[in-house]
Amino acid sequence: MKLYSYKTAPNVRKIMIYLKEKGVDVPFEIVEIDLMKGEQNNPEFKAINALGKVPVLELDDGTYITESLPIIEYFEELYPVNPLIGDTPQDRAKIRSIERYIDMEVMGTMGIMAQNMMPLYADRFNQSPIVVQYGRGRQAMALDHLNNFIGDRSYVYGDKATLADITLFVTLESAFMVDAQIDPKYENIVRCYETFSKHPSVTM
């Protein structure tokens, strides 16, 4: 197997942290795609993923799996020990639900903001400060909901780390790129982030 990667990309970080939390050693070759140099737009990589995005997992039979969540779901089925998407059908549904919310409403909104404010995207998007302002408002609403959902827990769902915690961690870890560092008023989110940041799995 091969994992097409950019080491610091949040969705690549999500996979690597997930595997460390699982405690499994997956025998894949890491192929670095330098996003800063635009290697994701090379014809060779576009033939692998036409969207020009990492991560991509290449299986031994030549099958490609794109996007971090399907890759993680693949490994979760391949290595069922120490499940990080819940132990019961109800837990799996709840963890998937809140993880998707974090990914779409918090990280996804940050992605829209990045496209509209970072020089890296200036030649690819008609950047708009109005969109950035909208993104900040949308993210604030998402964080309000997430903070209330977490309550007094130290992890996003339940009493141990799950995929939802990993997604939250990599999202907040990269928030500085769009000047969206977490406001201390979201004390429940901050608690979860600080708890998970102590896990050895987060080291690069």
N, C-alpha and C positions, 0 to 999 in steps of 0.2 A: 504494500500500500504506500501511497504518497499523500502528504498533506501540503497543499499549496498554501503558503502562509506569508504574513507580514507580522513579525514578532509582537509588535506593540499594538496592532489593530485590535479593538475591543472584542470583536467576534472571534478572532483567533485566540485571544487571551481566554475567552470563555471556554473554549474547547480544552485548552491546555490545563487550566485550573480544574475543570471538571474531571479530567483524567487523573490528576493528582489526588483530588478528593476521593475518587473511586478507588484509588490504590492499585490501578492496573497499568501494566507496561505494554502499550500497544506498539507492535513492531512496524512502524511506518517511517518512511524517509521524508524529511522536511525539505520542501523546495521553497526557498524564499523568493517572493515576488516584491520587488522594491517599489512601493506605491509612490514614494517621493520622487523617484526617477521616471514614473509613468510606465513601468514594466507591465502593469495590468492592461495596458492598451496595445501591447504588442500582438501581432497577428497570431503568434504561437499560443499565447495565453487565451486570446479571444476564441481560439478554436476549442479550448477546454471549457471556458465559461464566457459566453457571448456578452454577458453583462460586465465583464472585466472586474469581478469582485472576488475577494478572498473572505473566508476559506473555501477550498474545494478539496474533497477527499476523493482520491483515485483508488479504486479497488483493484485487486490483482487481476480481475477479468477485464479491466479497462472501463468499468462503469464509473461515472463521475457523480458524486453527491455534492450539491451546492447548499449554501446557507448553514449557519452554525447549529440551529435547532435540529434539522433532519440528521446532521452528522452526529450530534449528541444522542438523538433517539436511536440511531443505528448502533452506536456503542452501548447504549443502555440495554438493548436487546441482546447484543453479542456478549456482554459481560453483566449478567443480572445481579451479581453479588454487590452488596452495599448500594442499593438503589438510591438515586438522588432525585427521582421524580415520583417519590411516594411509595408506600408499602401496600396501600389498598386502592381500589378503584376510585373511592371518594377523594383520598389524598392526592392521587395522581391528577384527577380532574381539577382540584383546587390549586395545586402547584402549577399546573400548566396554565390555568387561567390568570393567576397573578403574575407569573413569569412573562406571559404574552403582554400583559398590561404594562409592565415595566419596559419591556423591549420596544413596544410600539409607541406608548405615550410619553415615556421619558427619554430613552435612547433614540427612538425614531425622531422625536421632535428635535433633539440635539443634532441629529444628522441633517435635518432641514435647515437648521440655523447655520451649521457649518458650511453647507453649500452656498449660503447667502452672505457669508462674512469672511471666510478664509481665503487668502490669496491663492491657495492651491486650486480652488475651484473657479477662479475669476474668469478663465477663458472657456469654461464649460457651461456656466449658468449666468443668466441675467440677474445678478445679485441685487437684492432689495432689502433695505433696512426695515421696511414695513413688515416683511415676512419674518425677519429676526425678532421684531417686537411682538408679533403675533405668537411666535414660537415660545418666547419667554412667558407670555400669559398662559398659553396652553400647558406648558411644563409646570407652572405654579399650581394650576388646577389638578394636574396629575399627582404632584407631590402631596398636595393636601389630602387627596383620596388615599394615597399609599400610606401616608403617615397615620391616618385614622385606622386603616386596615391592620397595620402592624400592632397598634396598641402598645402594651407593655412588654411585648416579647423581645427577645434578643436575636431572634432569627425571623425572617419574613413570614414563614408559615411553620407552625409546630415548634418543637424544642430542639431541633437540630438543623444543620445546614442542608439546603436543597439547591436545585438549579436556580430557583428564584433569587437566592442570596448571591450566587455567582453572577447572575445577570445584573443585579443591583450593584454589586461591587465594581464590575468592569465599566458600567455606565458612569458611576460617580468618579471612578478613577480617571476617566477621560474628560470629565466635565470642564476642566480648565481650558480645554482647547476652544471652547465657545464662551468662556467667561461665565460659566453656569455652576460654579462651585455651590455645594449644598448650603443653604441657609441654616444656621444653628437652631432656628425656631422649629425645624422639622426634627425634633429630638428623638423620635422613635426611629426614623430613617438613619439618623446619625449613629444611634446605638447599634443598629444592625450592621452598618458599614464598619464601625470600629470593632465590633465583635468578629466579623469575618476577616477583617484585615490582619488579625492575629493568627490566622490559619497559615501553616507553612506552605500550603498550596499556592499562595498568591505570589511567592517569590519568583522572579524572572529566571 
